[in-house]
């Protein structure tokens, strides 16, 4: 029996035995920035320390990962904090203490965990009170929380909490790396009688046309997803269209690696053997549920920063055929919501951003991943060739680190993802300044 796409996705991804609930987790089927390189976690650690400073180094700093998979990102962050505290030195993009060659590395800053020493040897920071007390290190104050419907992995470090719901009263950083693309949504098709829902058979993926969309979904489509006769919007929320055009002109990423970026038309629907769709010149993925999910996440923050990293598109460049697709075993497959594969669609990032800003009552930042990582000190530059003569081992290490960052900042791949940064109760400037 055919049902709404939102219901089909919910069952396929999060129901009993669903794709994200059962098995070994998403890392076995597709690769994200978290899986691609330790450089991603290292850059996020820099962001965490900058938020920590903007918050005034609270006694408890929350780092919450929504859609945590099997805890890969928080494991990496925990390891970096442990390493930095133990060695009292800088941590490079490879996750190892830096030794030589700075190209592609995250440069240390005073007061960051990259320069922390063990507590017993800590010195009073310039902004510490003169009473002789020493501020606890980041390692002592940070609290990691993974939010995921799957059961807690058996080997997850005890320092990482595991929960199915986003905690409240967060003071710190909420991370959502490729979470919103898996928030279930409805799909609509534009017909002679206007927008109507598309229904899907969960067992085959075959689609059929259903009822007219609800008033709420119609309002969302009118504002955020122009129909065939609509003209591009010239007002509303500002968007990074100039930088966005640079990325979209490069094309999407390939199969078997990262999931495609920036509204690519490379979806499984266009591949041979895919279920037939009702004929239409225009279909849309209704992002209202994602707006609500992001607004709810932002509302859980008392003070801090919410960061969503995902592949998506903006209002004036919505993909005509949509982006709904599937992934299984490292390959792109037809979007059949039977629980055997990932079912995903790109995110209407400007709509999501607007919903979060309305809750936070504060401006957001929306930039490409390559820009965000460079602002955090990861530029992917090659080390100087002269280093090969003076320190061959250091040169090879720095070259490998630069290559790792280059993959994350490639505009045709992971670098084309968007970073949505929503501050809550703190200024945005100190958080993102390089």
MILOPA-254581 format. One record per residue (C-alpha): x, y, z; residue number from 1. Coordinates in Angstrom, 1 decimal. Example, Ala and Ser with C-alpha at 12.3 -4.5 7.8 and 13.67 -1.06 7.14 Angstrom:
12.3; -4.5; 7.8; 1
13.7; -1.1; 7.1; 2
// end
This chain:
0.0; 0.0; 0.0; 1
1.3; 3.4; -0.9; 2
1.9; 6.0; 1.8; 3
3.3; 9.5; 2.3; 4
7.0; 9.7; 1.8; 5
7.5; 11.2; 5.3; 6
5.9; 8.1; 6.9; 7
7.8; 5.8; 4.6; 8
11.1; 7.4; 5.5; 9
10.3; 7.4; 9.2; 10
9.7; 3.6; 9.2; 11
12.6; 2.9; 6.9; 12
15.2; 4.9; 8.8; 13
14.1; 4.9; 12.4; 14
11.5; 2.2; 12.9; 15
12.2; -1.3; 14.3; 16
15.1; -2.7; 12.3; 17
15.4; 0.6; 10.4; 18
18.5; 1.7; 8.6; 19
19.9; 4.0; 11.3; 20
18.8; 1.8; 14.2; 21
20.0; -1.7; 13.2; 22
23.3; -3.0; 11.9; 23
26.7; -1.5; 12.1; 24
25.6; 2.1; 11.4; 25
25.8; 4.5; 8.5; 26
29.6; 4.5; 8.2; 27
29.4; 1.1; 6.5; 28
27.3; 2.5; 3.7; 29
28.5; 6.1; 3.0; 30
31.3; 8.4; 3.9; 31
30.8; 11.8; 5.5; 32
33.4; 14.4; 6.5; 33
33.6; 12.8; 9.9; 34
34.7; 9.5; 8.3; 35
36.9; 11.0; 5.6; 36
39.6; 12.7; 7.7; 37
40.6; 13.5; 11.3; 38
41.1; 17.0; 10.1; 39
37.3; 17.6; 10.4; 40
37.2; 16.7; 14.1; 41
40.4; 18.8; 14.7; 42
38.7; 21.9; 13.1; 43
35.6; 21.3; 15.2; 44
37.7; 21.2; 18.3; 45
39.0; 24.6; 17.4; 46
35.4; 25.8; 17.0; 47
34.5; 24.3; 20.4; 48
37.4; 26.1; 22.1; 49
36.3; 29.4; 20.5; 50
32.8; 28.9; 21.8; 51
34.2; 28.1; 25.2; 52
36.0; 31.4; 25.2; 53
33.0; 33.3; 24.0; 54
31.0; 31.7; 26.9; 55
33.6; 32.7; 29.4; 56
34.9; 29.2; 30.1; 57
31.9; 27.8; 31.9; 58
32.3; 25.1; 34.6; 59
30.5; 22.7; 32.2; 60
30.8; 22.9; 28.5; 61
28.4; 20.7; 26.5; 62
29.3; 19.2; 23.2; 63
26.2; 17.5; 21.8; 64
26.2; 15.5; 18.5; 65
22.8; 15.0; 17.0; 66
22.5; 12.1; 14.6; 67
25.7; 10.7; 16.1; 68
25.8; 7.4; 14.1; 69
27.9; 5.2; 16.3; 70
29.7; 8.0; 18.0; 71
32.6; 8.5; 15.6; 72
32.8; 12.2; 15.8; 73
32.7; 12.4; 19.6; 74
35.2; 9.6; 19.9; 75
37.5; 11.7; 17.7; 76
37.0; 14.8; 19.7; 77
37.5; 13.0; 23.0; 78
40.7; 11.5; 21.7; 79
42.0; 15.0; 20.6; 80
41.2; 16.5; 23.9; 81
43.0; 13.7; 25.7; 82
46.0; 13.9; 23.4; 83
46.3; 17.7; 23.7; 84
46.0; 17.6; 27.4; 85
48.5; 14.8; 27.8; 86
51.2; 16.3; 25.5; 87
50.6; 19.9; 26.3; 88
51.2; 20.8; 22.7; 89
49.5; 21.5; 19.4; 90
47.4; 18.9; 17.6; 91
47.6; 18.7; 13.9; 92
45.0; 17.7; 11.4; 93
46.1; 14.1; 11.6; 94
45.2; 14.0; 15.3; 95
48.8; 13.7; 16.3; 96
50.9; 16.2; 18.2; 97
52.6; 18.6; 15.7; 98
56.3; 18.3; 15.3; 99
57.3; 20.1; 12.1; 100
55.7; 21.5; 9.0; 101
52.7; 23.8; 9.6; 102
51.0; 23.7; 6.2; 103
47.6; 22.3; 6.5; 104
47.7; 22.2; 10.3; 105
45.6; 23.9; 12.9; 106
47.8; 26.5; 14.5; 107
47.7; 26.6; 18.3; 108
46.2; 29.5; 20.1; 109
46.7; 30.5; 23.7; 110
44.1; 29.1; 26.0; 111
43.0; 26.4; 23.5; 112
43.2; 22.7; 24.3; 113
46.0; 22.5; 21.8; 114
48.2; 24.4; 24.3; 115
46.8; 22.9; 27.5; 116
49.1; 21.1; 29.9; 117
48.0; 18.6; 32.5; 118
46.1; 20.2; 35.4; 119
49.0; 19.8; 37.9; 120
51.2; 21.9; 35.7; 121
48.7; 24.5; 34.6; 122
49.5; 28.2; 35.0; 123
47.1; 31.0; 35.7; 124
45.7; 32.4; 32.4; 125
45.8; 36.2; 31.9; 126
42.1; 36.5; 32.6; 127
42.1; 34.3; 35.8; 128
41.4; 36.0; 39.1; 129
44.5; 36.7; 41.2; 130
43.4; 34.5; 44.0; 131
45.8; 31.8; 42.9; 132
43.0; 29.4; 41.7; 133
43.6; 27.7; 38.4; 134
40.7; 27.3; 35.9; 135
40.0; 23.6; 35.2; 136
41.2; 22.4; 31.8; 137
38.8; 21.9; 28.9; 138
39.2; 18.1; 29.4; 139
37.8; 18.5; 32.9; 140
34.9; 20.7; 31.9; 141
33.7; 19.3; 28.6; 142
30.7; 16.9; 28.6; 143
30.1; 14.9; 25.4; 144
26.6; 13.7; 24.5; 145
25.6; 11.6; 21.5; 146
22.0; 11.8; 20.3; 147
20.9; 8.7; 18.3; 148
18.0; 6.2; 18.2; 149
20.3; 3.2; 17.9; 150
21.5; 1.4; 21.0; 151
24.6; 2.6; 22.7; 152
27.7; 0.9; 21.1; 153
29.4; -1.5; 23.5; 154
32.9; 0.0; 23.2; 155
31.9; 3.6; 23.4; 156
34.1; 5.5; 26.0; 157
32.3; 6.1; 29.3; 158
33.0; 9.9; 28.9; 159
30.4; 10.0; 26.1; 160
26.7; 10.0; 27.2; 161
24.2; 8.3; 24.9; 162
20.5; 9.4; 24.6; 163
17.7; 9.3; 22.1; 164
16.6; 12.9; 22.7; 165
18.4; 16.2; 22.5; 166
19.1; 17.4; 26.1; 167
17.8; 20.7; 27.3; 168
19.7; 23.7; 28.7; 169
22.8; 23.2; 26.6; 170
25.7; 25.5; 27.3; 171
28.2; 24.9; 24.6; 172
28.0; 23.5; 21.0; 173
25.3; 21.4; 19.3; 174
26.6; 19.7; 16.2; 175
24.5; 18.2; 13.5; 176
26.7; 16.8; 10.7; 177
24.5; 15.3; 7.9; 178
21.5; 14.9; 10.3; 179
18.9; 17.2; 8.6; 180
19.1; 15.3; 5.3; 181
17.7; 12.3; 7.0; 182
14.9; 14.1; 8.8; 183
11.8; 12.5; 7.1; 184
9.9; 14.8; 4.7; 185
7.0; 14.8; 2.3; 186
7.5; 15.0; -1.4; 187
5.1; 16.9; -3.7; 188
4.6; 17.1; -7.5; 189
3.3; 20.1; -9.4; 190
0.3; 19.2; -11.5; 191
-2.3; 21.1; -13.5; 192
-4.3; 21.4; -10.2; 193
-1.4; 22.6; -8.2; 194
0.9; 20.8; -5.7; 195
-0.1; 17.3; -4.6; 196
1.6; 14.8; -2.4; 197
3.6; 11.9; -3.9; 198
2.8; 8.6; -2.4; 199
5.3; 5.7; -2.3; 200
5.1; 1.9; -2.1; 201
7.6; 1.1; 0.7; 202
8.4; -2.3; -0.8; 203
9.1; -1.2; -4.4; 204
9.7; 2.5; -4.3; 205
7.0; 3.0; -7.0; 206
5.3; 6.4; -6.7; 207
1.7; 7.7; -7.3; 208
0.0; 11.0; -7.0; 209
-2.0; 11.6; -3.8; 210
-4.1; 14.4; -2.3; 211
-3.5; 18.1; -2.5; 212
-0.9; 19.3; 0.0; 213
-2.0; 20.7; 3.3; 214
-2.3; 24.5; 3.8; 215
0.8; 24.5; 5.9; 216
2.8; 22.7; 3.3; 217
1.4; 24.8; 0.6; 218
2.5; 27.9; 2.4; 219
6.0; 26.5; 2.8; 220
6.2; 25.7; -0.9; 221
5.0; 29.1; -1.8; 222
7.7; 30.8; 0.3; 223
10.6; 28.4; -0.1; 224
10.2; 26.2; -3.3; 225
9.1; 28.2; -6.3; 226
6.8; 26.4; -8.7; 227
7.3; 26.2; -12.5; 228
5.8; 29.6; -13.1; 229
7.4; 31.3; -10.1; 230
10.1; 33.9; -10.5; 231
13.3; 33.9; -8.4; 232
12.9; 35.8; -5.2; 233
14.6; 39.2; -4.8; 234
13.8; 39.7; -1.2; 235
13.6; 37.7; 2.1; 236
16.5; 36.3; 3.9; 237
20.0; 37.1; 2.6; 238
21.9; 34.2; 1.3; 239
25.5; 33.5; 0.2; 240
24.5; 33.2; -3.5; 241
27.8; 34.4; -4.9; 242
29.9; 31.9; -3.1; 243
27.2; 29.2; -3.6; 244
27.4; 29.6; -7.4; 245
31.1; 28.8; -7.3; 246
30.4; 25.4; -5.8; 247
27.4; 24.5; -7.9; 248
29.2; 25.1; -11.1; 249
31.7; 22.4; -10.3; 250
29.2; 19.4; -10.2; 251
28.5; 16.8; -7.6; 252
30.7; 14.2; -5.9; 253
31.0; 10.7; -7.2; 254
29.5; 7.4; -6.0; 255
31.1; 5.2; -3.4; 256
32.6; 8.1; -1.5; 257
30.8; 11.0; 0.1; 258
27.1; 11.6; -0.6; 259
26.6; 14.2; -3.3; 260
26.7; 17.9; -2.5; 261
24.9; 21.1; -3.4; 262
21.7; 20.0; -5.0; 263
23.3; 17.7; -7.6; 264
21.0; 16.2; -10.1; 265
23.0; 13.0; -9.8; 266
20.3; 11.1; -8.0; 267
19.4; 7.4; -8.1; 268
16.1; 8.4; -9.7; 269
17.8; 9.0; -13.0; 270
19.6; 5.7; -13.1; 271
18.5; 2.6; -15.0; 272
16.2; 0.3; -13.1; 273
14.8; 2.9; -10.8; 274
11.0; 2.9; -10.0; 275
9.0; 5.0; -12.4; 276
7.7; 8.3; -11.1; 277
4.5; 10.1; -12.2; 278
5.3; 12.3; -15.1; 279
5.8; 15.9; -14.0; 280
8.0; 18.8; -14.9; 281
8.5; 19.8; -11.3; 282
8.7; 18.0; -7.9; 283
9.6; 19.3; -4.5; 284
10.8; 18.0; -1.2; 285
8.9; 19.8; 1.5; 286
11.4; 20.9; 4.2; 287
8.9; 22.1; 6.8; 288
9.7; 19.1; 9.1; 289
13.4; 19.9; 8.9; 290
12.7; 23.5; 9.8; 291
10.8; 22.3; 12.8; 292
13.6; 19.8; 13.8; 293
16.3; 22.5; 13.6; 294
14.2; 25.1; 15.4; 295
13.6; 22.5; 18.2; 296
17.4; 21.8; 18.4; 297
18.3; 25.5; 18.6; 298
15.6; 26.0; 21.3; 299
17.5; 23.4; 23.5; 300
20.5; 25.7; 23.7; 301
20.7; 28.2; 26.7; 302
23.9; 29.8; 25.4; 303
26.3; 28.6; 22.7; 304
26.3; 27.7; 19.1; 305
24.4; 25.3; 16.9; 306
26.2; 24.0; 13.8; 307
24.6; 22.1; 10.9; 308
26.8; 20.6; 8.2; 309
24.9; 19.2; 5.3; 310
24.5; 19.3; 1.5; 311
21.7; 21.5; 0.3; 312
20.4; 24.2; -1.9; 313
19.0; 27.7; -1.8; 314
15.6; 29.1; -2.9; 315
16.7; 30.5; -6.2; 316
18.4; 27.2; -7.2; 317
16.1; 24.5; -6.1; 318
16.6; 21.3; -8.2; 319
13.6; 20.8; -10.5; 320
13.6; 17.0; -10.2; 321
14.4; 16.9; -6.5; 322
17.3; 15.1; -4.9; 323
15.7; 12.1; -3.2; 324
18.1; 9.1; -3.4; 325
19.4; 6.1; -1.5; 326
22.8; 4.7; -0.4; 327
23.9; 1.2; 0.5; 328
27.3; -0.4; 0.8; 329
29.1; 2.6; -0.6; 330
26.9; 2.9; -3.7; 331
24.1; 5.1; -4.7; 332
20.9; 3.1; -5.1; 333
17.2; 3.8; -5.9; 334
15.3; 5.4; -3.0; 335
13.3; 2.4; -1.9; 336
12.1; 3.0; 1.7; 337
12.2; -0.6; 2.8; 338
14.8; -0.2; 5.5; 339
17.7; -1.8; 3.6; 340
19.3; 1.5; 2.6; 341
19.8; 5.1; 3.5; 342
17.0; 7.4; 2.1; 343
18.1; 11.0; 1.9; 344
17.3; 14.3; 0.3; 345
19.3; 17.6; 0.2; 346
18.4; 20.3; 2.7; 347
16.7; 23.6; 1.9; 348
19.3; 25.3; 4.0; 349
18.0; 28.9; 3.8; 350
14.6; 27.7; 5.1; 351
16.2; 25.8; 7.9; 352
18.4; 28.8; 8.8; 353
15.4; 31.1; 8.9; 354
13.6; 28.8; 11.3; 355
16.5; 28.6; 13.7; 356
17.1; 32.3; 13.6; 357
13.5; 33.0; 14.6; 358
14.0; 30.9; 17.7; 359
17.5; 32.2; 18.6; 360
16.5; 35.8; 17.7; 361
20.0; 36.2; 16.4; 362
21.6; 36.3; 12.9; 363
23.0; 33.1; 11.4; 364
26.0; 32.4; 9.2; 365
25.7; 30.2; 6.1; 366
29.0; 29.4; 4.3; 367
30.6; 26.6; 2.2; 368
32.5; 24.0; 4.2; 369
35.8; 24.9; 2.5; 370
35.4; 28.5; 3.8; 371
34.4; 27.3; 7.3; 372
37.4; 25.0; 7.6; 373
39.8; 27.6; 6.3; 374
38.5; 30.1; 8.8; 375
39.4; 27.4; 11.5; 376
42.9; 27.2; 10.2; 377
42.7; 24.2; 7.9; 378
43.7; 25.4; 4.4; 379
45.1; 22.3; 2.8; 380
48.2; 24.1; 1.6; 381
51.2; 22.0; 0.7; 382
54.2; 22.1; 3.0; 383
57.3; 23.9; 1.7; 384
59.6; 21.6; -0.4; 385
62.6; 22.8; 1.6; 386
61.2; 20.9; 4.6; 387
61.8; 17.6; 2.7; 388
65.6; 18.3; 3.0; 389
65.7; 19.2; 6.6; 390
63.0; 16.9; 8.0; 391
61.9; 14.2; 5.5; 392
59.6; 12.5; 8.0; 393
57.9; 15.8; 9.0; 394
57.5; 16.7; 5.3; 395
55.7; 13.4; 4.5; 396
53.5; 13.9; 7.6; 397
52.6; 17.4; 6.7; 398
52.0; 16.4; 3.1; 399
49.5; 13.7; 4.2; 400
47.8; 16.2; 6.5; 401
47.5; 18.7; 3.7; 402
46.0; 16.0; 1.4; 403
43.4; 15.2; 4.1; 404
42.3; 18.8; 4.4; 405
42.2; 19.2; 0.6; 406
39.6; 16.4; 0.4; 407
37.4; 18.2; 3.0; 408
37.7; 21.5; 1.1; 409
37.2; 20.2; -2.5; 410
34.4; 22.4; -3.9; 411
33.2; 19.4; -6.1; 412
32.9; 17.2; -3.0; 413
32.8; 17.6; 0.7; 414
34.0; 21.2; 0.4; 415
30.6; 22.0; -1.3; 416
28.7; 21.2; 1.8; 417
27.1; 24.1; 3.7; 418
27.9; 25.1; 7.3; 419
24.9; 26.7; 9.1; 420
26.1; 28.4; 12.3; 421
23.4; 29.7; 14.6; 422
24.7; 31.5; 17.8; 423
22.5; 31.7; 20.9; 424
23.3; 34.4; 23.4; 425
26.8; 34.9; 22.2; 426
28.4; 37.1; 19.5; 427
29.1; 35.3; 16.2; 428
32.3; 37.2; 15.5; 429
34.6; 35.6; 18.1; 430
33.3; 32.2; 17.2; 431
34.2; 32.2; 13.5; 432
37.1; 34.7; 13.3; 433
40.4; 33.2; 12.2; 434
// end
